[in-house]
Amino acid sequence: MTARTGAQVLADGLAGAGVDTVFCVPGESYLALLDAWYDQRDRVRVVSCRQEGGAATMAEAWGKLTGRVGVCAVTRGPGATNASIGVHTAAQDSSPMLLLVGQVPRAHLGREAFQELDVPAVFGPMAKWAATVDDPARIPELLRRALGTALSGRRGPVVLALPEDVLTELVDVADAGPPLPARAGPDPATMARLAELLGAAERPLVLAGGSGWTAEGCADLLAACEASGLAAAVSFRSQDVVDNHSASYAGHLGVAPVPAGLGDRVGQADLLVVVGPRLGEITTGGYSLLRPPRPAQTLVHVHPDPDELGRVYAPDLAVVADPPAFAAAFRALGPVAGPTPPWATWAKAAHDDYLASLEPPPAAGEGVDLAAVWTWLRSRLPADAIVANGAGNFSAWAHRFHRFSTFRTQLGPTSGAMGYALPAALAAKLAHPERVVLAVTGDGDFLMTGQELATAVRERLGVVVLLADNGSYGTIRMHQERAYPGRVMATDLTNPDFAAYARAFGAHGEAVERTEDVPAAFERALAESTSRPALLALRTDPRVLRPG
């Protein structure tokens, strides 16, 4: 073996594990790693971002979109704490991610040296695993464990701190090779019990979502539902797991369920087959649609993490399995209740309710009508277009009126992290440069990471940004008016000219104030996106809080 620096060992190990894209903000604490990547610049694309929160969000979105570990590198102290938003999103969204944090030399640890941060203490409660690499000879071992941990069971973030001298010290050590993530699947007895429960049900409902899905797994689940005429809903921001055009599709359980009666339908169900979701606060309507610890509905809960099963809800059948493995076994059951199951009318009504929800309400307020915009986009966008939205009321129009038919065409933070849309869209465009990628954002959401337009221009990432500009933190204003009517505080915004802001970075920028002007402006933006990002600032009425 040839002696290598710890940084070279780390860079070689990442490349050997298939990591070909890294997001970062450069820092002096990991200069040796940047230098190691210089030697791999033909194998690894290092995307330098403008703020660590944006870089970490890109890594999280990469992991969510590709199913591979998204890697982010930042410096110690403020760099790491800036990146924590991406780690928190990766934890709540169960996305595989690795955050590499430069650290002070080993001899300085514990002295509160310049920008020193106790990385395991800070990130330990947030990540699946957080550790300091204290010996360069152990880098292959710890890297393999980190990547495997991020991908095994319930996927999630891992954080490794890298002291400067660990990265520069020479060591003779072999690479450990890529990890082999553990995968769980259902046994025959479990599937036989599921068939019994379905055979005894009158109003069964499948609820799919969470992480770990594949295109094949989604196809298997849909085939299983359609073969038995089952209604299938999805959890918060998991609308691309079930083809919205299928007769089985019943809608999604988000902040505002679509259709509006879907929450009631969950309550009416006598059997819930939950495949993938954790059953968190948003999906369960604040834990009201299913009452913990034992819901009124018979509950089959399928999840890759055994610790999640029974954590909040006591299931009648707990299944430790990756969603694709379960979906394949589910499909193999075939029709479970004959050609005319007892729930046929009930399932059809669920889908009919969903179809009715696609009709836009009458236009209200002034400026651009987002319902009309999304109704038009629904027929204009290709089926494989990726829609990345941030957090805010503006996202409700995309969630309600767009129809997702292809797996991994929706990127949204179930953590509710603002500033998500633009960085996530950039990661999507890097992963799929041939596809149309939309960043759906609001004025408050956008300016939390809007500086990443500079990254988009430099990397020639032609995303199209749809920015709803209502001069307000709209979601908080809505809650404020409900709880404290007329007592507006801290939710009004003073905004720049967003079109000029985009043009200042070298992107295409337009402001649109009328609904009828949106299609032509969108076509111009789409044409510009072949070589650079494009932004459309859509002026909307702050009084229009959500569809209808």
Secondary structure, DSSP 4 states (H G I P E B T S, - for coil): ---EEHHHHHHHHHHHTT--EEEE---GGGHHHHHHHHTTTTT-EEEE-SSHHHHHHHHHHHHHHHSSPEEEEE-STHHHHHHHHHHHHHHHHT--EEEEEEE--GGGTTS--TT---HHHHHTTTSSEEEE---GGGHHHHHHHHHHHHHSSS--EEEEEEEHHHHHSEE----------------HHHHHHHHHHHHH-SSEEEEE-SS---HHHHHHHHHHHHHHT-EEEE-TT-TTSS-TTSTTEEEE-SSS-BSTTHHHHHHH-SEEEEES----TTTTTTTTSS-SSS-SSEEEEEES-TTTTTTSS--SEEEE--HHHHHHHHHHH--SS-SS-TTHHHHHHHHHHHHHHTSPPPP-SSB--HHHHHHHHHHHS-TT-EEEE-SSTTHHHHHHH----STT-EE--TT--TT-HHHHHHHHHHH-TTS-EEEEEEHHHHTTTGGGHHHHHHTT---EEEEEE-SB-HHHHHHHHHHSTT---S-B-----HHHHHHHHT-EEEEE-SGGGHHHHHHHHHHHTTTS-EEEEEEB-TT--S--
